């Protein structure tokens, strides 16, 4: 889970933990890339508007990692225009979800 809004990230992380997921939280793009290397997650929920490198660049860097199992990358963002979805796909995201996310959708991740 990567979001620069600490409260939003912590709340979503708690929900995912209650659903049985093991969670690591990062609050910027650089930390997101480092966490993928160290934590090897199955799924990364990645915000686009981050304070250092944006989510698009973080996704590109994650996809460029060699020798690392690639996670499913989901853009979880307030940016939901068609152009935003296209940019997310070009950066290597598998899915693009807009905030607020439906809890049922999150539950599907844990199945």
Jmol script that loads the backbone (N, CA, C; Angstrom):
load data "model"
ATOM      1  N   UNK A   1       0.854  -1.168   0.000  1.00  0.00           N
ATOM      2  CA  UNK A   1       0.000   0.000   0.000  1.00  0.00           C
ATOM      3  C   UNK A   1       0.896   1.226   0.000  1.00  0.00           C
ATOM      4  N   UNK A   2       0.708   2.086  -1.000  1.00  0.00           N
ATOM      5  CA  UNK A   2       1.511   3.301  -1.113  1.00  0.00           C
ATOM      6  C   UNK A   2       0.582   4.499  -1.284  1.00  0.00           C
ATOM      7  N   UNK A   3       0.636   5.405  -0.320  1.00  0.00           N
ATOM      8  CA  UNK A   3      -0.151   6.631  -0.394  1.00  0.00           C
ATOM      9  C   UNK A   3       0.528   7.675   0.471  1.00  0.00           C
ATOM     10  N   UNK A   4       0.642   8.896  -0.022  1.00  0.00           N
ATOM     11  CA  UNK A   4       1.272   9.954   0.767  1.00  0.00           C
ATOM     12  C   UNK A   4       0.354  10.467   1.870  1.00  0.00           C
ATOM     13  N   UNK A   5      -0.936  10.176   1.781  1.00  0.00           N
ATOM     14  CA  UNK A   5      -1.871  10.520   2.850  1.00  0.00           C
ATOM     15  C   UNK A   5      -1.779   9.400   3.896  1.00  0.00           C
ATOM     16  N   UNK A   6      -1.078   9.692   4.977  1.00  0.00           N
ATOM     17  CA  UNK A   6      -0.799   8.666   5.982  1.00  0.00           C
ATOM     18  C   UNK A   6      -2.069   8.075   6.583  1.00  0.00           C
ATOM     19  N   UNK A   7      -3.059   8.909   6.865  1.00  0.00           N
ATOM     20  CA  UNK A   7      -4.307   8.398   7.442  1.00  0.00           C
ATOM     21  C   UNK A   7      -5.018   7.448   6.482  1.00  0.00           C
ATOM     22  N   UNK A   8      -5.081   7.828   5.210  1.00  0.00           N
ATOM     23  CA  UNK A   8      -5.727   6.965   4.215  1.00  0.00           C
ATOM     24  C   UNK A   8      -4.984   5.645   4.075  1.00  0.00           C
ATOM     25  N   UNK A   9      -3.653   5.714   4.036  1.00  0.00           N
ATOM     26  CA  UNK A   9      -2.842   4.497   3.897  1.00  0.00           C
ATOM     27  C   UNK A   9      -3.028   3.585   5.105  1.00  0.00           C
ATOM     28  N   UNK A  10      -3.003   4.164   6.292  1.00  0.00           N
ATOM     29  CA  UNK A  10      -3.138   3.357   7.506  1.00  0.00           C
ATOM     30  C   UNK A  10      -4.521   2.720   7.612  1.00  0.00           C
ATOM     31  N   UNK A  11      -5.550   3.471   7.251  1.00  0.00           N
ATOM     32  CA  UNK A  11      -6.920   2.944   7.304  1.00  0.00           C
ATOM     33  C   UNK A  11      -7.087   1.784   6.325  1.00  0.00           C
ATOM     34  N   UNK A  12      -6.606   1.965   5.111  1.00  0.00           N
ATOM     35  CA  UNK A  12      -6.709   0.910   4.110  1.00  0.00           C
ATOM     36  C   UNK A  12      -5.869  -0.302   4.513  1.00  0.00           C
ATOM     37  N   UNK A  13      -4.701  -0.057   5.074  1.00  0.00           N
ATOM     38  CA  UNK A  13      -3.848  -1.160   5.536  1.00  0.00           C
ATOM     39  C   UNK A  13      -4.553  -1.956   6.637  1.00  0.00           C
ATOM     40  N   UNK A  14      -5.197  -1.268   7.562  1.00  0.00           N
ATOM     41  CA  UNK A  14      -5.928  -1.956   8.629  1.00  0.00           C
ATOM     42  C   UNK A  14      -7.046  -2.817   8.063  1.00  0.00           C
ATOM     43  N   UNK A  15      -7.774  -2.278   7.103  1.00  0.00           N
ATOM     44  CA  UNK A  15      -8.858  -3.032   6.473  1.00  0.00           C
ATOM     45  C   UNK A  15      -8.303  -4.285   5.796  1.00  0.00           C
ATOM     46  N   UNK A  16      -7.228  -4.143   5.056  1.00  0.00           N
ATOM     47  CA  UNK A  16      -6.633  -5.288   4.370  1.00  0.00           C
ATOM     48  C   UNK A  16      -6.095  -6.323   5.365  1.00  0.00           C
ATOM     49  N   UNK A  17      -5.546  -5.861   6.481  1.00  0.00           N
ATOM     50  CA  UNK A  17      -5.081  -6.788   7.515  1.00  0.00           C
ATOM     51  C   UNK A  17      -6.251  -7.551   8.115  1.00  0.00           C
ATOM     52  N   UNK A  18      -7.372  -6.871   8.335  1.00  0.00           N
ATOM     53  CA  UNK A  18      -8.560  -7.544   8.870  1.00  0.00           C
ATOM     54  C   UNK A  18      -9.073  -8.596   7.888  1.00  0.00           C
ATOM     55  N   UNK A  19      -8.803  -8.382   6.594  1.00  0.00           N
ATOM     56  CA  UNK A  19      -9.207  -9.345   5.576  1.00  0.00           C
ATOM     57  C   UNK A  19      -8.187 -10.478   5.423  1.00  0.00           C
ATOM     58  N   UNK A  20      -7.107 -10.414   6.216  1.00  0.00           N
ATOM     59  CA  UNK A  20      -6.145 -11.502   6.221  1.00  0.00           C
ATOM     60  C   UNK A  20      -4.877 -11.283   5.422  1.00  0.00           C
ATOM     61  N   UNK A  21      -4.656 -10.083   4.941  1.00  0.00           N
ATOM     62  CA  UNK A  21      -3.462  -9.802   4.145  1.00  0.00           C
ATOM     63  C   UNK A  21      -2.316  -9.335   5.020  1.00  0.00           C
ATOM     64  N   UNK A  22      -1.110  -9.667   4.609  1.00  0.00           N
ATOM     65  CA  UNK A  22       0.098  -9.126   5.228  1.00  0.00           C
ATOM     66  C   UNK A  22       0.409  -7.841   4.476  1.00  0.00           C
ATOM     67  N   UNK A  23       0.608  -6.743   5.191  1.00  0.00           N
ATOM     68  CA  UNK A  23       0.689  -5.419   4.580  1.00  0.00           C
ATOM     69  C   UNK A  23       1.990  -4.726   4.943  1.00  0.00           C
ATOM     70  N   UNK A  24       2.521  -4.006   3.965  1.00  0.00           N
ATOM     71  CA  UNK A  24       3.613  -3.067   4.183  1.00  0.00           C
ATOM     72  C   UNK A  24       3.149  -1.744   3.599  1.00  0.00           C
ATOM     73  N   UNK A  25       3.399  -0.650   4.301  1.00  0.00           N
ATOM     74  CA  UNK A  25       2.934   0.668   3.873  1.00  0.00           C
ATOM     75  C   UNK A  25       4.130   1.554   3.552  1.00  0.00           C
ATOM     76  N   UNK A  26       4.037   2.270   2.448  1.00  0.00           N
ATOM     77  CA  UNK A  26       5.022   3.280   2.070  1.00  0.00           C
ATOM     78  C   UNK A  26       4.267   4.565   1.766  1.00  0.00           C
ATOM     79  N   UNK A  27       4.976   5.705   1.874  1.00  0.00           N
ATOM     80  CA  UNK A  27       4.316   6.993   1.677  1.00  0.00           C
ATOM     81  C   UNK A  27       4.906   7.823   0.547  1.00  0.00           C
ATOM     82  N   UNK A  28       5.815   7.231  -0.223  1.00  0.00           N
ATOM     83  CA  UNK A  28       6.363   7.928  -1.385  1.00  0.00           C
ATOM     84  C   UNK A  28       6.829   6.897  -2.405  1.00  0.00           C
ATOM     85  N   UNK A  29       7.114   7.374  -3.604  1.00  0.00           N
ATOM     86  CA  UNK A  29       7.455   6.482  -4.703  1.00  0.00           C
ATOM     87  C   UNK A  29       8.765   5.735  -4.527  1.00  0.00           C
ATOM     88  N   UNK A  30       9.780   6.425  -4.044  1.00  0.00           N
ATOM     89  CA  UNK A  30      11.075   5.773  -3.823  1.00  0.00           C
ATOM     90  C   UNK A  30      10.934   4.621  -2.833  1.00  0.00           C
ATOM     91  N   UNK A  31      10.212   4.865  -1.751  1.00  0.00           N
ATOM     92  CA  UNK A  31       9.991   3.820  -0.746  1.00  0.00           C
ATOM     93  C   UNK A  31       9.173   2.675  -1.317  1.00  0.00           C
ATOM     94  N   UNK A  32       8.263   2.988  -2.230  1.00  0.00           N
ATOM     95  CA  UNK A  32       7.463   1.934  -2.872  1.00  0.00           C
ATOM     96  C   UNK A  32       8.363   0.963  -3.621  1.00  0.00           C
ATOM     97  N   UNK A  33       9.300   1.496  -4.389  1.00  0.00           N
ATOM     98  CA  UNK A  33      10.218   0.643  -5.150  1.00  0.00           C
ATOM     99  C   UNK A  33      11.063  -0.195  -4.203  1.00  0.00           C
ATOM    100  N   UNK A  34      11.604   0.421  -3.163  1.00  0.00           N
ATOM    101  CA  UNK A  34      12.417  -0.304  -2.174  1.00  0.00           C
ATOM    102  C   UNK A  34      11.600  -1.401  -1.497  1.00  0.00           C
ATOM    103  N   UNK A  35      10.349  -1.106  -1.179  1.00  0.00           N
ATOM    104  CA  UNK A  35       9.491  -2.087  -0.502  1.00  0.00           C
ATOM    105  C   UNK A  35       9.229  -3.289  -1.386  1.00  0.00           C
ATOM    106  N   UNK A  36       9.058  -3.075  -2.689  1.00  0.00           N
ATOM    107  CA  UNK A  36       8.847  -4.202  -3.604  1.00  0.00           C
ATOM    108  C   UNK A  36      10.062  -5.116  -3.584  1.00  0.00           C
ATOM    109  N   UNK A  37      11.245  -4.537  -3.544  1.00  0.00           N
ATOM    110  CA  UNK A  37      12.472  -5.341  -3.505  1.00  0.00           C
ATOM    111  C   UNK A  37      12.551  -6.130  -2.195  1.00  0.00           C
ATOM    112  N   UNK A  38      12.265  -5.483  -1.072  1.00  0.00           N
ATOM    113  CA  UNK A  38      12.426  -6.101   0.244  1.00  0.00           C
ATOM    114  C   UNK A  38      11.264  -7.004   0.644  1.00  0.00           C
ATOM    115  N   UNK A  39      10.060  -6.604   0.319  1.00  0.00           N
ATOM    116  CA  UNK A  39       8.861  -7.278   0.810  1.00  0.00           C
ATOM    117  C   UNK A  39       8.312  -8.310  -0.177  1.00  0.00           C
ATOM    118  N   UNK A  40       8.592  -8.139  -1.466  1.00  0.00           N
ATOM    119  CA  UNK A  40       8.113  -9.030  -2.534  1.00  0.00           C
ATOM    120  C   UNK A  40       6.596  -9.261  -2.450  1.00  0.00           C
ATOM    121  N   UNK A  41       5.808  -8.190  -2.539  1.00  0.00           N
ATOM    122  CA  UNK A  41       4.351  -8.336  -2.424  1.00  0.00           C
ATOM    123  C   UNK A  41       3.730  -8.973  -3.656  1.00  0.00           C
ATOM    124  N   UNK A  42       2.564  -9.557  -3.467  1.00  0.00           N
ATOM    125  CA  UNK A  42       1.779 -10.081  -4.583  1.00  0.00           C
ATOM    126  C   UNK A  42       1.073  -8.944  -5.318  1.00  0.00           C
ATOM    127  N   UNK A  43       0.627  -7.945  -4.541  1.00  0.00           N
ATOM    128  CA  UNK A  43      -0.147  -6.823  -5.073  1.00  0.00           C
ATOM    129  C   UNK A  43       0.385  -5.535  -4.463  1.00  0.00           C
ATOM    130  N   UNK A  44       0.443  -4.483  -5.276  1.00  0.00           N
ATOM    131  CA  UNK A  44       0.798  -3.150  -4.775  1.00  0.00           C
ATOM    132  C   UNK A  44      -0.322  -2.196  -5.166  1.00  0.00           C
ATOM    133  N   UNK A  45      -0.945  -1.583  -4.169  1.00  0.00           N
ATOM    134  CA  UNK A  45      -1.906  -0.504  -4.378  1.00  0.00           C
ATOM    135  C   UNK A  45      -1.092   0.776  -4.329  1.00  0.00           C
ATOM    136  N   UNK A  46      -0.995   1.478  -5.441  1.00  0.00           N
ATOM    137  CA  UNK A  46      -0.051   2.583  -5.589  1.00  0.00           C
ATOM    138  C   UNK A  46      -0.759   3.858  -6.023  1.00  0.00           C
ATOM    139  N   UNK A  47      -0.694   4.871  -5.172  1.00  0.00           N
ATOM    140  CA  UNK A  47      -1.255   6.172  -5.495  1.00  0.00           C
ATOM    141  C   UNK A  47      -0.413   6.802  -6.613  1.00  0.00           C
ATOM    142  N   UNK A  48      -1.000   7.690  -7.380  1.00  0.00           N
ATOM    143  CA  UNK A  48      -0.275   8.360  -8.459  1.00  0.00           C
ATOM    144  C   UNK A  48       0.374   9.652  -7.971  1.00  0.00           C
ATOM    145  N   UNK A  49      -0.357  10.461  -7.229  1.00  0.00           N
ATOM    146  CA  UNK A  49       0.163  11.752  -6.777  1.00  0.00           C
ATOM    147  C   UNK A  49       0.991  11.597  -5.519  1.00  0.00           C
ATOM    148  N   UNK A  50       2.289  11.394  -5.692  1.00  0.00           N
ATOM    149  CA  UNK A  50       3.198  11.193  -4.559  1.00  0.00           C
ATOM    150  C   UNK A  50       4.204  12.339  -4.492  1.00  0.00           C
ATOM    151  N   UNK A  51       4.802  12.580  -3.328  1.00  0.00           N
ATOM    152  CA  UNK A  51       5.632  13.770  -3.155  1.00  0.00           C
ATOM    153  C   UNK A  51       7.007  13.738  -3.834  1.00  0.00           C
ATOM    154  N   UNK A  52       7.558  12.595  -4.111  1.00  0.00           N
ATOM    155  CA  UNK A  52       8.891  12.564  -4.719  1.00  0.00           C
ATOM    156  C   UNK A  52       8.767  12.192  -6.193  1.00  0.00           C
ATOM    157  N   UNK A  53       8.772  10.921  -6.501  1.00  0.00           N
ATOM    158  CA  UNK A  53       8.468  10.493  -7.862  1.00  0.00           C
ATOM    159  C   UNK A  53       6.999  10.084  -7.875  1.00  0.00           C
ATOM    160  N   UNK A  54       6.308  10.353  -8.964  1.00  0.00           N
ATOM    161  CA  UNK A  54       4.891  10.008  -8.982  1.00  0.00           C
ATOM    162  C   UNK A  54       4.697   8.503  -9.169  1.00  0.00           C
ATOM    163  N   UNK A  55       3.466   8.073  -9.041  1.00  0.00           N
ATOM    164  CA  UNK A  55       3.160   6.650  -9.135  1.00  0.00           C
ATOM    165  C   UNK A  55       3.475   6.052 -10.483  1.00  0.00           C
ATOM    166  N   UNK A  56       3.359   6.852 -11.544  1.00  0.00           N
ATOM    167  CA  UNK A  56       3.707   6.354 -12.874  1.00  0.00           C
ATOM    168  C   UNK A  56       5.189   5.981 -12.932  1.00  0.00           C
ATOM    169  N   UNK A  57       6.034   6.879 -12.417  1.00  0.00           N
ATOM    170  CA  UNK A  57       7.484   6.613 -12.426  1.00  0.00           C
ATOM    171  C   UNK A  57       7.820   5.459 -11.493  1.00  0.00           C
ATOM    172  N   UNK A  58       7.161   5.393 -10.344  1.00  0.00           N
ATOM    173  CA  UNK A  58       7.405   4.264  -9.424  1.00  0.00           C
ATOM    174  C   UNK A  58       7.046   2.949 -10.113  1.00  0.00           C
ATOM    175  N   UNK A  59       5.927   2.923 -10.834  1.00  0.00           N
ATOM    176  CA  UNK A  59       5.526   1.702 -11.555  1.00  0.00           C
ATOM    177  C   UNK A  59       6.561   1.329 -12.605  1.00  0.00           C
ATOM    178  N   UNK A  60       7.048   2.317 -13.361  1.00  0.00           N
ATOM    179  CA  UNK A  60       8.081   2.030 -14.374  1.00  0.00           C
ATOM    180  C   UNK A  60       9.331   1.446 -13.725  1.00  0.00           C
ATOM    181  N   UNK A  61       9.724   2.012 -12.597  1.00  0.00           N
ATOM    182  CA  UNK A  61      10.921   1.507 -11.901  1.00  0.00           C
ATOM    183  C   UNK A  61      10.701   0.100 -11.355  1.00  0.00           C
ATOM    184  N   UNK A  62       9.508  -0.157 -10.846  1.00  0.00           N
ATOM    185  CA  UNK A  62       9.204  -1.510 -10.360  1.00  0.00           C
ATOM    186  C   UNK A  62       9.242  -2.494 -11.520  1.00  0.00           C
ATOM    187  N   UNK A  63       8.657  -2.137 -12.635  1.00  0.00           N
ATOM    188  CA  UNK A  63       8.648  -3.038 -13.796  1.00  0.00           C
ATOM    189  C   UNK A  63      10.048  -3.262 -14.356  1.00  0.00           C
ATOM    190  N   UNK A  64      10.960  -2.320 -14.124  1.00  0.00           N
ATOM    191  CA  UNK A  64      12.330  -2.447 -14.625  1.00  0.00           C
ATOM    192  C   UNK A  64      13.238  -3.257 -13.697  1.00  0.00           C
ATOM    193  N   UNK A  65      12.747  -3.595 -12.509  1.00  0.00           N
ATOM    194  CA  UNK A  65      13.569  -4.359 -11.562  1.00  0.00           C
ATOM    195  C   UNK A  65      13.863  -5.741 -12.127  1.00  0.00           C
ATOM    196  N   UNK A  66      15.116  -6.121 -12.068  1.00  0.00           N
ATOM    197  CA  UNK A  66      15.500  -7.452 -12.535  1.00  0.00           C
ATOM    198  C   UNK A  66      15.683  -8.375 -11.340  1.00  0.00           C
ATOM    199  N   UNK A  67      15.308  -9.630 -11.518  1.00  0.00           N
ATOM    200  CA  UNK A  67      15.473 -10.613 -10.462  1.00  0.00           C
ATOM    201  C   UNK A  67      14.472 -10.480  -9.332  1.00  0.00           C
ATOM    202  N   UNK A  68      13.402  -9.727  -9.565  1.00  0.00           N
ATOM    203  CA  UNK A  68      12.372  -9.520  -8.549  1.00  0.00           C
ATOM    204  C   UNK A  68      11.048 -10.017  -9.123  1.00  0.00           C
ATOM    205  N   UNK A  69      10.338 -10.825  -8.328  1.00  0.00           N
ATOM    206  CA  UNK A  69       9.009 -11.271  -8.754  1.00  0.00           C
ATOM    207  C   UNK A  69       8.124 -10.043  -8.898  1.00  0.00           C
ATOM    208  N   UNK A  70       7.501  -9.907 -10.037  1.00  0.00           N
ATOM    209  CA  UNK A  70       6.698  -8.725 -10.320  1.00  0.00           C
ATOM    210  C   UNK A  70       5.308  -8.837  -9.684  1.00  0.00           C
ATOM    211  N   UNK A  71       4.919  -7.822  -8.917  1.00  0.00           N
ATOM    212  CA  UNK A  71       3.590  -7.828  -8.306  1.00  0.00           C
ATOM    213  C   UNK A  71       2.532  -7.343  -9.291  1.00  0.00           C
ATOM    214  N   UNK A  72       1.294  -7.582  -8.932  1.00  0.00           N
ATOM    215  CA  UNK A  72       0.180  -6.958  -9.636  1.00  0.00           C
ATOM    216  C   UNK A  72       0.150  -5.504  -9.173  1.00  0.00           C
ATOM    217  N   UNK A  73       0.248  -4.566 -10.093  1.00  0.00           N
ATOM    218  CA  UNK A  73       0.246  -3.147  -9.758  1.00  0.00           C
ATOM    219  C   UNK A  73      -1.130  -2.554 -10.025  1.00  0.00           C
ATOM    220  N   UNK A  74      -1.706  -1.967  -8.975  1.00  0.00           N
ATOM    221  CA  UNK A  74      -3.015  -1.332  -9.088  1.00  0.00           C
ATOM    222  C   UNK A  74      -2.867   0.142  -8.724  1.00  0.00           C
ATOM    223  N   UNK A  75      -3.164   1.007  -9.680  1.00  0.00           N
ATOM    224  CA  UNK A  75      -3.209   2.434  -9.384  1.00  0.00           C
ATOM    225  C   UNK A  75      -4.460   2.682  -8.552  1.00  0.00           C
ATOM    226  N   UNK A  76      -4.278   3.218  -7.365  1.00  0.00           N
ATOM    227  CA  UNK A  76      -5.406   3.568  -6.493  1.00  0.00           C
ATOM    228  C   UNK A  76      -5.311   5.067  -6.275  1.00  0.00           C
ATOM    229  N   UNK A  77      -6.130   5.825  -7.001  1.00  0.00           N
ATOM    230  CA  UNK A  77      -5.918   7.256  -7.103  1.00  0.00           C
ATOM    231  C   UNK A  77      -7.220   8.019  -7.251  1.00  0.00           C
ATOM    232  N   UNK A  78      -7.154   9.281  -7.011  1.00  0.00           N
ATOM    233  CA  UNK A  78      -8.281  10.162  -7.266  1.00  0.00           C
ATOM    234  C   UNK A  78      -8.336  10.609  -8.714  1.00  0.00           C
ATOM    235  N   UNK A  79      -7.313  10.268  -9.474  1.00  0.00           N
ATOM    236  CA  UNK A  79      -7.217  10.655 -10.882  1.00  0.00           C
ATOM    237  C   UNK A  79      -7.884   9.578 -11.723  1.00  0.00           C
ATOM    238  N   UNK A  80      -9.063   9.862 -12.262  1.00  0.00           N
ATOM    239  CA  UNK A  80      -9.831   8.814 -12.924  1.00  0.00           C
ATOM    240  C   UNK A  80     -10.247   9.093 -14.355  1.00  0.00           C
ATOM    241  N   UNK A  81      -9.641  10.102 -14.979  1.00  0.00           N
ATOM    242  CA  UNK A  81      -9.973  10.400 -16.367  1.00  0.00           C
ATOM    243  C   UNK A  81      -9.394   9.335 -17.298  1.00  0.00           C
ATOM    244  N   UNK A  82      -9.894   9.276 -18.506  1.00  0.00           N
ATOM    245  CA  UNK A  82      -9.398   8.296 -19.485  1.00  0.00           C
ATOM    246  C   UNK A  82      -7.895   8.448 -19.714  1.00  0.00           C
ATOM    247  N   UNK A  83      -7.413   9.678 -19.767  1.00  0.00           N
ATOM    248  CA  UNK A  83      -5.972   9.912 -19.944  1.00  0.00           C
ATOM    249  C   UNK A  83      -5.176   9.327 -18.774  1.00  0.00           C
ATOM    250  N   UNK A  84      -5.703   9.444 -17.558  1.00  0.00           N
ATOM    251  CA  UNK A  84      -5.039   8.887 -16.381  1.00  0.00           C
ATOM    252  C   UNK A  84      -4.947   7.370 -16.490  1.00  0.00           C
ATOM    253  N   UNK A  85      -6.000   6.745 -16.948  1.00  0.00           N
ATOM    254  CA  UNK A  85      -6.015   5.289 -17.128  1.00  0.00           C
ATOM    255  C   UNK A  85      -5.012   4.865 -18.206  1.00  0.00           C
ATOM    256  N   UNK A  86      -4.950   5.634 -19.270  1.00  0.00           N
ATOM    257  CA  UNK A  86      -4.013   5.327 -20.350  1.00  0.00           C
ATOM    258  C   UNK A  86      -2.568   5.466 -19.863  1.00  0.00           C
ATOM    259  N   UNK A  87      -2.276   6.541 -19.135  1.00  0.00           N
ATOM    260  CA  UNK A  87      -0.929   6.745 -18.598  1.00  0.00           C
ATOM    261  C   UNK A  87      -0.553   5.631 -17.625  1.00  0.00           C
ATOM    262  N   UNK A  88      -1.521   5.183 -16.830  1.00  0.00           N
ATOM    263  CA  UNK A  88      -1.263   4.092 -15.887  1.00  0.00           C
ATOM    264  C   UNK A  88      -0.908   2.814 -16.633  1.00  0.00           C
ATOM    265  N   UNK A  89      -1.654   2.496 -17.660  1.00  0.00           N
ATOM    266  CA  UNK A  89      -1.366   1.295 -18.446  1.00  0.00           C
ATOM    267  C   UNK A  89       0.012   1.396 -19.101  1.00  0.00           C
ATOM    268  N   UNK A  90       0.341   2.555 -19.632  1.00  0.00           N
ATOM    269  CA  UNK A  90       1.641   2.754 -20.269  1.00  0.00           C
ATOM    270  C   UNK A  90       2.789   2.627 -19.268  1.00  0.00           C
ATOM    271  N   UNK A  91       2.547   2.991 -18.014  1.00  0.00           N
ATOM    272  CA  UNK A  91       3.580   2.913 -16.981  1.00  0.00           C
ATOM    273  C   UNK A  91       3.767   1.497 -16.446  1.00  0.00           C
ATOM    274  N   UNK A  92       2.830   0.596 -16.763  1.00  0.00           N
ATOM    275  CA  UNK A  92       2.970  -0.785 -16.323  1.00  0.00           C
ATOM    276  C   UNK A  92       1.966  -1.250 -15.287  1.00  0.00           C
ATOM    277  N   UNK A  93       0.971  -0.417 -14.988  1.00  0.00           N
ATOM    278  CA  UNK A  93      -0.065  -0.845 -14.052  1.00  0.00           C
ATOM    279  C   UNK A  93      -0.939  -1.912 -14.695  1.00  0.00           C
ATOM    280  N   UNK A  94      -1.398  -2.843 -13.877  1.00  0.00           N
ATOM    281  CA  UNK A  94      -2.321  -3.883 -14.330  1.00  0.00           C
ATOM    282  C   UNK A  94      -3.768  -3.426 -14.262  1.00  0.00           C
ATOM    283  N   UNK A  95      -4.075  -2.563 -13.279  1.00  0.00           N
ATOM    284  CA  UNK A  95      -5.436  -2.067 -13.068  1.00  0.00           C
ATOM    285  C   UNK A  95      -5.374  -0.613 -12.637  1.00  0.00           C
ATOM    286  N   UNK A  96      -6.505   0.073 -12.782  1.00  0.00           N
ATOM    287  CA  UNK A  96      -6.615   1.474 -12.363  1.00  0.00           C
ATOM    288  C   UNK A  96      -7.922   1.620 -11.598  1.00  0.00           C
ATOM    289  N   UNK A  97      -7.823   1.891 -10.295  1.00  0.00           N
ATOM    290  CA  UNK A  97      -9.002   2.070  -9.452  1.00  0.00           C
ATOM    291  C   UNK A  97      -9.039   3.509  -8.966  1.00  0.00           C
ATOM    292  N   UNK A  98     -10.232   4.075  -8.893  1.00  0.00           N
ATOM    293  CA  UNK A  98     -10.348   5.422  -8.352  1.00  0.00           C
ATOM    294  C   UNK A  98     -10.823   5.361  -6.896  1.00  0.00           C
ATOM    295  N   UNK A  99     -10.375   6.351  -6.145  1.00  0.00           N
ATOM    296  CA  UNK A  99     -10.757   6.474  -4.740  1.00  0.00           C
ATOM    297  C   UNK A  99     -12.141   7.091  -4.658  1.00  0.00           C
ATOM    298  N   UNK A 100     -12.915   6.765  -3.671  1.00  0.00           N
ATOM    299  CA  UNK A 100     -12.660   5.735  -2.658  1.00  0.00           C
ATOM    300  C   UNK A 100     -12.921   4.352  -3.236  1.00  0.00           C
ATOM    301  N   UNK A 101     -12.130   3.406  -2.806  1.00  0.00           N
ATOM    302  CA  UNK A 101     -12.252   2.045  -3.321  1.00  0.00           C
ATOM    303  C   UNK A 101     -13.389   1.322  -2.598  1.00  0.00           C
ATOM    304  N   UNK A 102     -14.103   0.522  -3.335  1.00  0.00           N
ATOM    305  CA  UNK A 102     -15.179  -0.296  -2.802  1.00  0.00           C
ATOM    306  C   UNK A 102     -14.564  -1.428  -1.968  1.00  0.00           C
ATOM    307  N   UNK A 103     -14.952  -1.578  -0.698  1.00  0.00           N
ATOM    308  CA  UNK A 103     -14.390  -2.644   0.138  1.00  0.00           C
ATOM    309  C   UNK A 103     -14.547  -4.040  -0.473  1.00  0.00           C
ATOM    310  N   UNK A 104     -15.616  -4.259  -1.231  1.00  0.00           N
ATOM    311  CA  UNK A 104     -15.809  -5.556  -1.889  1.00  0.00           C
ATOM    312  C   UNK A 104     -14.678  -5.811  -2.888  1.00  0.00           C
ATOM    313  N   UNK A 105     -14.255  -4.781  -3.556  1.00  0.00           N
ATOM    314  CA  UNK A 105     -13.153  -4.901  -4.511  1.00  0.00           C
ATOM    315  C   UNK A 105     -11.862  -5.296  -3.787  1.00  0.00           C
ATOM    316  N   UNK A 106     -11.645  -4.703  -2.630  1.00  0.00           N
ATOM    317  CA  UNK A 106     -10.473  -5.062  -1.830  1.00  0.00           C
ATOM    318  C   UNK A 106     -10.549  -6.500  -1.359  1.00  0.00           C
ATOM    319  N   UNK A 107     -11.736  -6.919  -0.983  1.00  0.00           N
ATOM    320  CA  UNK A 107     -11.934  -8.278  -0.513  1.00  0.00           C
ATOM    321  C   UNK A 107     -11.578  -9.280  -1.602  1.00  0.00           C
ATOM    322  N   UNK A 108     -11.826  -8.952  -2.839  1.00  0.00           N
ATOM    323  CA  UNK A 108     -11.481  -9.823  -3.948  1.00  0.00           C
ATOM    324  C   UNK A 108      -9.979 -10.045  -4.060  1.00  0.00           C
ATOM    325  N   UNK A 109      -9.196  -9.079  -3.612  1.00  0.00           N
ATOM    326  CA  UNK A 109      -7.732  -9.216  -3.640  1.00  0.00           C
ATOM    327  C   UNK A 109      -7.246 -10.309  -2.697  1.00  0.00           C
ATOM    328  N   UNK A 110      -7.995 -10.536  -1.638  1.00  0.00           N
ATOM    329  CA  UNK A 110      -7.549 -11.483  -0.612  1.00  0.00           C
ATOM    330  C   UNK A 110      -8.055 -12.900  -0.862  1.00  0.00           C
ATOM    331  N   UNK A 111      -8.813 -13.096  -1.909  1.00  0.00           N
ATOM    332  CA  UNK A 111      -9.344 -14.429  -2.207  1.00  0.00           C
ATOM    333  C   UNK A 111      -8.378 -15.229  -3.021  1.00  0.00           C
TER     334      UNK A 111
END
end "model"
wireframe off; spacefill off
backbone 0.3
color backbone group
